[in-house]
Amino acid sequence: MAAEAFARQSGARLAAGRHAVTPDTPWSLSPAHLRTAPFVARLVLPSPNGASITVATPRRVPLVAACLRNITAVGSWLTERGYGSPAHPVAVIAAGEQWPDGRLRPAVEDLLGAGALISDLHAQGAVPLSVEAAAARAAYDGTADLATRSPPVPRAAS
């Protein structure tokens, strides 16, 4: 496995699958596991979905990986290079999770991570936001109020 080799080469610990956590390997991609696991200076978090997105991205398109820990750095890196404008739009992908049986699970943690990056980009002047980006940003910022965003739908007279 490439992640195992990379962890060994980097002097890092390797996170296990969510259901393979043990006392010797208490780290996984699960935020709940990471919250309770002991600190290590270097940790490899293998992400099959992130890897799939990386492989599927055309080589000519810059690809930047973000997480809740590096939002500010990624947002600054993008805006310093002019990304986040109509001339250089940014696509933020909340990857979700593919289960072993092939089903996809939208991941709220990925939605909130995407919203955090969009919020940071917007604060640095990135515009315009698509409806989906604005919704992810609102979910992260805690400002989602969909009831007041749309005009009421007229009802037919009875």
Protein Blocks (a to p, Z undefined) as FASTA:
>chain_A
ZZlmmmmmnopacdddfklccfklmccfblklmmmpccdfbdcdddfklmmmmmmpcfkl
ccddddfklmmmmmmmmmmnopaifklccddddebjadfkopacddfklmmmmmmmmmmm
mmnopacddfklmmmmmmmnopacfklmpccdddddZZ
